[in-house]
Amino acid sequence: MKASAPIRTILIFGGAGFVGSNWAHHLLTNTNAQVHIFDNLSRGKVRHNLQWLHKMAESNARLRVTIADVRDANAVNQAAATATEIYHFAAQVAVTTSLDDPRNDFDVNAGGTLNILEAARRSGNRPFILFTSTNKVYGKIGTLDGASARTMRYERHAVRESQPLDFYSPYGCSKGTADQYVHDYARIYSLPTVVFRMSCIAGPRQFGNEDQGWVAHFIYSALQGKAISIYGDGHQVRDVLAVQDLLRAFAAAYENRARTAGQVYNIGGGPNNATSLLELLSGIERSLHIRVKHRFRPARPGDQPIYITDFSKFSEHTNWRPEIRLSQTIDDISQWYNANRMAFVPTDFPVPSSKVAIETIGGVAS
């Protein structure tokens, strides 16, 4: 008689956020895994994501929530003690915020990551660990060609993992430090870690703003009739990956862990889903049939003029590639926004009450 597979016990740091809540929902919907969310709820609107997960999980006991901070090593140790998989999405995510408070940025992104790695190492479980890093570890990355009125964008080739590291901005330094620690714990301590150096991720349940989640921010602002601030000349280019495709990448990394463990991958939408800021405004106008107002502001320090992902290494190792085009992502985000407008109304939204096990550990920092 064939033995049944052991139950996966999955810990998601930052599990109430945009990526984390979508991944938790995917796991609860498509697997029989026990899912443990660890989040400090520092971004108030993510409580709506938590409520969404509670509603769909109340019929079973597979979801657990810990409200705590990754800077609290004791809380992290408790959470990681029985985990067989760890997905580390918790972070201070804005370059501009890192410029204002670099110490807090470092404590969360670098210090919090070290707490997670040490907890995993000391647990004795050798959990599979996937860490979401950033393309900011490659620095500003110059352009190969200038922009023209015809293209409305800068041009250069897509970036592979062989691109030299060049941490830029406190955020780039803190995430780069974490990136290297996660990679090194595979080499030194034989933990099965995977690093995703990600480009722009977009999709439903993203409460985007000017500093982070800019695609969603552009769409929400356009739907609200607000003028969008363009920092720089608008020719800056990013590739955009739909969150649904990112979830498929997480699953592919785990399913192919014999190949992916110890590896670093660039993950993004690639050249087919690259857009400049000005091109995105035009795309929003075409998709939503509305006029988008915008104004130009001075360029911000730390912004890359162009970044396009070469994801060929990950594709070779797992057969993954993006399936959702940017135009579909724009439609998905706008539809989610229109169905969830009340989530954008300022309110002191409490932690939802439900049958889901919730615990608070330590002093949760904002």
C-alpha positions as CSV (number, residue, x, y, z in Angstrom):
1,M,0.0,0.0,0.0
2,K,1.4,3.4,-1.0
3,A,2.1,5.6,1.9
4,S,0.4,9.0,1.8
5,A,2.6,12.1,1.5
6,P,3.3,13.9,4.7
7,I,1.3,17.0,5.4
8,R,3.1,20.2,4.4
9,T,3.4,22.7,7.2
10,I,3.9,26.1,5.5
11,L,5.0,29.3,7.3
12,I,4.5,32.5,5.4
13,F,6.3,35.6,6.8
14,G,4.4,38.6,5.5
15,G,1.4,36.4,4.8
16,A,-1.2,39.1,5.1
17,G,0.4,41.2,2.4
18,F,-0.3,41.3,-1.3
19,V,1.9,38.4,-2.3
20,G,1.6,36.5,0.9
21,S,-2.2,36.5,1.1
22,N,-2.5,35.4,-2.6
23,W,0.0,32.6,-1.9
24,A,-1.9,31.5,1.3
25,H,-5.1,31.5,-0.6
26,H,-3.6,29.4,-3.4
27,L,-2.3,26.9,-0.8
28,L,-5.6,26.6,1.1
29,T,-7.5,26.2,-2.2
30,N,-5.2,23.8,-4.0
31,T,-3.4,21.7,-1.4
32,N,-4.1,20.1,2.0
33,A,-1.2,22.0,3.6
34,Q,-1.3,23.5,7.1
35,V,-0.8,27.3,6.5
36,H,0.7,29.6,9.1
37,I,0.7,33.3,8.5
38,F,3.1,35.5,10.4
39,D,2.6,39.3,9.9
40,N,2.8,42.5,12.0
41,L,0.0,44.1,10.0
42,S,2.1,47.3,9.8
43,R,0.3,48.2,6.5
44,G,-3.3,48.7,7.8
45,K,-5.1,47.7,4.7
46,V,-3.7,44.2,4.7
47,R,-6.2,43.5,7.4
48,H,-8.8,43.2,4.6
49,N,-6.6,40.5,3.1
50,L,-6.7,38.7,6.4
51,Q,-10.4,38.9,6.6
52,W,-10.6,37.5,3.0
53,L,-8.5,34.5,4.1
54,H,-10.5,34.0,7.3
55,K,-13.8,33.8,5.4
56,M,-12.6,31.1,3.0
57,A,-10.7,29.2,5.7
58,E,-13.4,29.0,8.5
59,S,-14.6,25.7,7.2
60,N,-11.4,24.0,8.2
61,A,-8.6,24.3,10.7
62,R,-5.7,24.6,8.3
63,L,-5.1,28.3,8.7
64,R,-3.2,29.8,11.7
65,V,-2.3,33.5,12.1
66,T,0.5,34.9,14.3
67,I,0.6,38.7,14.7
68,A,4.2,39.4,15.4
69,D,7.3,41.1,14.0
70,V,10.3,39.4,12.2
71,R,12.6,41.6,14.4
72,D,11.4,39.6,17.4
73,A,13.7,36.5,17.3
74,N,11.7,34.7,20.0
75,A,8.5,35.0,18.0
76,V,10.2,33.9,14.8
77,N,11.7,30.9,16.6
78,Q,8.3,29.8,17.9
79,A,6.7,30.1,14.5
80,A,9.5,28.2,12.6
81,A,9.8,25.3,15.1
82,T,7.6,22.9,13.1
83,A,7.7,24.4,9.6
84,T,8.6,22.2,6.7
85,E,8.5,25.1,4.2
86,I,9.1,28.8,4.8
87,Y,8.2,31.6,2.4
88,H,9.8,34.9,3.4
89,F,7.9,37.9,2.0
90,A,8.1,40.2,5.1
91,A,9.9,43.4,4.3
92,Q,10.2,47.2,4.4
93,V,9.4,47.6,0.7
94,A,9.9,51.2,-0.3
95,V,13.1,52.9,-1.5
96,T,11.8,56.3,-0.3
97,T,11.1,55.0,3.2
98,S,14.6,53.5,3.4
99,L,16.0,56.9,2.6
100,D,14.1,58.4,5.5
101,D,14.9,55.7,8.0
102,P,17.7,53.5,6.9
103,R,18.2,51.8,10.3
104,N,14.6,50.6,10.5
105,D,14.9,49.4,6.9
106,F,18.1,47.4,7.7
107,D,16.6,46.0,11.0
108,V,13.5,44.7,9.1
109,N,15.0,43.5,5.9
110,A,18.5,42.2,7.0
111,G,18.0,41.6,10.7
112,G,14.6,40.0,10.2
113,T,15.9,37.7,7.5
114,L,18.8,36.6,9.7
115,N,16.3,35.8,12.5
116,I,14.3,33.6,10.1
117,L,17.4,31.8,8.8
118,E,18.7,31.1,12.3
119,A,15.3,29.9,13.4
120,A,15.2,27.5,10.4
121,R,18.7,26.3,11.0
122,R,18.1,25.6,14.7
123,S,14.8,23.9,14.2
124,G,16.5,20.9,12.7
125,N,13.8,20.5,10.1
126,R,15.8,21.7,7.1
127,P,12.8,23.5,5.8
128,F,12.6,24.6,2.1
129,I,13.0,28.4,2.2
130,L,12.0,30.7,-0.6
131,F,13.0,34.4,-0.2
132,T,11.7,37.2,-2.4
133,S,14.6,39.6,-3.1
134,T,14.6,42.5,-5.5
135,N,16.1,43.7,-8.8
136,K,17.5,46.6,-6.7
137,V,20.5,44.4,-5.9
138,Y,21.7,45.1,-9.4
139,G,21.9,48.9,-8.8
140,K,20.8,51.6,-11.3
141,I,21.8,49.7,-14.5
142,G,22.4,52.1,-17.3
143,T,20.6,52.2,-20.6
144,L,22.0,51.0,-23.9
145,D,19.9,53.4,-26.0
146,G,18.2,56.6,-25.3
147,A,14.4,57.2,-25.4
148,S,12.6,58.6,-28.4
149,A,9.2,60.2,-28.9
150,R,8.3,57.1,-31.0
151,T,9.0,54.5,-28.4
152,M,8.4,56.5,-25.1
153,R,11.0,54.2,-23.4
154,Y,14.6,53.5,-22.7
155,E,16.1,50.4,-24.2
156,R,18.5,47.7,-23.0
157,H,18.8,44.0,-23.0
158,A,17.1,41.9,-20.3
159,V,19.1,41.2,-17.1
160,R,20.5,37.8,-16.2
161,E,21.8,36.5,-12.9
162,S,25.3,37.1,-14.1
163,Q,24.8,40.9,-13.8
164,P,27.2,42.2,-11.2
165,L,25.6,43.1,-7.9
166,D,25.7,46.8,-7.1
167,F,23.5,47.6,-4.1
168,Y,22.0,51.1,-4.4
169,S,19.9,52.9,-1.8
170,P,19.5,51.7,1.8
171,Y,16.7,49.5,0.5
172,G,19.0,47.9,-2.1
173,C,21.6,47.4,0.6
174,S,19.3,45.8,3.2
175,K,17.6,43.5,0.7
176,G,20.9,42.7,-0.9
177,T,22.3,41.7,2.5
178,A,19.4,39.5,3.1
179,D,19.7,38.1,-0.5
180,Q,23.3,37.1,0.2
181,Y,22.6,35.6,3.6
182,V,19.8,33.4,2.2
183,H,22.1,32.2,-0.6
184,D,25.0,31.6,1.8
185,Y,22.9,29.5,4.3
186,A,22.4,27.1,1.4
187,R,26.2,26.9,0.8
188,I,27.3,26.9,4.5
189,Y,24.5,25.2,6.4
190,S,23.0,23.1,3.5
191,L,19.5,24.7,4.0
192,P,17.5,24.3,0.8
193,T,17.0,28.0,0.0
194,V,15.9,29.7,-3.2
195,V,16.2,33.4,-3.9
196,F,13.8,35.2,-6.3
197,R,15.2,38.5,-7.5
198,M,11.9,40.0,-8.5
199,S,10.8,42.8,-10.8
200,C,7.4,44.5,-10.5
201,I,4.6,42.2,-9.4
202,A,1.0,43.3,-9.9
203,G,-2.5,41.9,-9.4
204,P,-5.6,41.8,-7.2
205,R,-5.3,42.5,-3.5
206,Q,-2.4,44.9,-4.0
207,F,-2.8,48.1,-2.1
208,G,-0.3,50.0,-4.2
209,N,1.0,53.5,-3.6
210,E,3.6,55.8,-5.1
211,D,6.4,54.1,-3.3
212,Q,5.5,50.4,-3.9
213,G,3.0,48.7,-6.1
214,W,3.1,51.4,-8.8
215,V,1.1,49.6,-11.4
216,A,-1.9,49.1,-9.1
217,H,-1.4,52.7,-7.8
218,F,-1.6,54.1,-11.4
219,I,-4.8,52.1,-12.0
220,Y,-6.5,53.1,-8.8
221,S,-5.6,56.7,-9.2
222,A,-6.9,56.7,-12.8
223,L,-10.2,55.1,-11.7
224,Q,-10.5,57.7,-8.9
225,G,-9.9,60.6,-11.3
226,K,-6.7,61.6,-9.5
227,A,-3.6,63.0,-11.2
228,I,-0.7,60.5,-11.3
229,S,2.8,61.8,-10.4
230,I,5.5,60.7,-12.9
231,Y,8.9,61.0,-11.3
232,G,11.5,61.7,-14.1
233,D,10.7,61.8,-17.8
234,G,8.3,58.8,-17.9
235,H,10.6,56.7,-20.1
236,Q,11.7,54.5,-17.3
237,V,11.0,50.8,-18.1
238,R,10.0,47.9,-15.9
239,D,8.7,44.4,-16.7
240,V,5.5,43.4,-14.9
241,L,4.7,39.9,-13.7
242,A,1.1,39.0,-12.8
243,V,0.8,37.7,-9.3
244,Q,-0.9,34.6,-10.6
245,D,2.2,33.8,-12.6
246,L,4.3,34.4,-9.5
247,L,2.3,31.9,-7.5
248,R,3.0,29.3,-10.3
249,A,6.7,30.2,-9.9
250,F,6.6,29.5,-6.2
251,A,4.9,26.1,-6.8
252,A,7.4,25.3,-9.6
253,A,10.4,26.2,-7.3
254,Y,9.1,23.8,-4.6
255,E,8.1,21.0,-7.0
256,N,11.6,21.1,-8.6
257,R,13.4,21.8,-5.3
258,A,16.0,19.1,-6.1
259,R,17.1,21.4,-8.9
260,T,16.3,24.9,-7.5
261,A,17.7,24.5,-3.9
262,G,20.7,26.7,-3.5
263,Q,19.9,28.8,-6.6
264,V,19.3,32.5,-7.3
265,Y,16.8,33.4,-10.0
266,N,15.6,36.5,-11.7
267,I,11.8,36.5,-11.8
268,G,9.7,38.9,-13.8
269,G,7.4,39.3,-16.7
270,G,10.2,39.6,-19.2
271,P,10.5,41.6,-22.4
272,N,6.9,40.7,-23.5
273,N,5.5,42.4,-20.4
274,A,7.8,45.4,-20.3
275,T,6.4,48.9,-20.2
276,S,7.5,52.4,-19.6
277,L,5.5,54.7,-17.3
278,L,4.1,56.6,-20.2
279,E,3.2,53.4,-22.1
280,L,1.4,52.1,-19.0
281,L,-0.7,55.3,-18.9
282,S,-1.6,54.8,-22.5
283,G,-2.4,51.1,-21.8
284,I,-4.7,52.0,-18.9
285,E,-6.5,54.5,-21.1
286,R,-7.1,51.9,-23.8
287,S,-8.1,49.1,-21.4
288,L,-10.4,51.2,-19.1
289,H,-11.6,53.7,-21.7
290,I,-10.8,56.6,-19.4
291,R,-8.6,59.7,-19.6
292,V,-5.6,59.5,-17.3
293,K,-4.3,62.7,-15.8
294,H,-0.6,63.0,-14.9
295,R,2.0,65.5,-13.9
296,F,5.8,65.3,-14.0
297,R,8.0,65.5,-10.9
298,P,11.8,65.5,-10.4
299,A,13.4,62.0,-10.6
300,R,13.9,60.2,-7.3
301,P,17.2,58.9,-6.0
302,G,17.5,55.1,-6.2
303,D,15.1,54.7,-9.2
304,Q,16.5,52.4,-11.9
305,P,16.0,54.0,-15.4
306,I,15.3,50.5,-16.8
307,Y,15.0,46.9,-15.7
308,I,13.8,44.0,-17.7
309,T,14.1,40.4,-16.4
310,D,15.7,37.5,-18.2
311,F,14.0,34.6,-16.5
312,S,15.6,31.9,-18.8
313,K,17.5,30.2,-16.0
314,F,14.4,29.6,-14.0
315,S,12.5,28.5,-17.1
316,E,15.3,26.0,-18.0
317,H,15.2,24.5,-14.5
318,T,11.4,24.3,-14.1
319,N,9.7,24.9,-17.5
320,W,8.0,27.9,-16.0
321,R,7.3,31.1,-18.0
322,P,4.7,33.9,-17.6
323,E,1.3,33.3,-19.2
324,I,-0.6,36.5,-18.3
325,R,-0.1,39.6,-20.4
326,L,0.1,43.1,-19.0
327,S,-3.2,44.1,-20.6
328,Q,-5.0,41.3,-18.7
329,T,-3.3,42.3,-15.4
330,I,-4.7,45.8,-15.9
331,D,-8.2,44.4,-16.3
332,D,-7.8,42.1,-13.3
333,I,-6.7,44.9,-11.0
334,S,-9.4,47.3,-12.1
335,Q,-12.1,44.6,-11.7
336,W,-10.8,43.8,-8.2
337,Y,-10.8,47.5,-7.3
338,N,-14.3,48.0,-8.5
339,A,-15.5,45.1,-6.4
340,N,-13.6,46.2,-3.3
341,R,-13.9,49.9,-3.2
342,M,-14.7,50.0,0.5
343,A,-11.3,48.5,1.3
344,F,-9.8,51.9,0.2
345,V,-11.9,53.9,2.6
346,P,-9.8,55.1,5.6
347,T,-10.9,53.3,8.7
348,D,-9.6,51.7,11.9
349,F,-10.1,48.2,10.6
350,P,-9.9,45.6,13.5
351,V,-8.3,42.2,13.2
352,P,-11.3,40.1,12.0
353,S,-12.8,37.8,14.5
354,S,-13.3,34.2,13.3
355,K,-12.7,30.6,14.1
356,V,-9.2,30.9,12.7
357,A,-6.5,30.6,15.4
358,I,-4.9,34.0,16.0
359,E,-2.2,34.8,18.4
360,T,-0.2,38.0,19.1
361,I,3.4,37.6,20.2
362,G,5.6,40.4,21.6
363,G,5.4,44.1,21.0
364,V,4.3,44.4,17.4
365,A,6.1,47.3,15.8
366,S,4.5,49.5,13.3
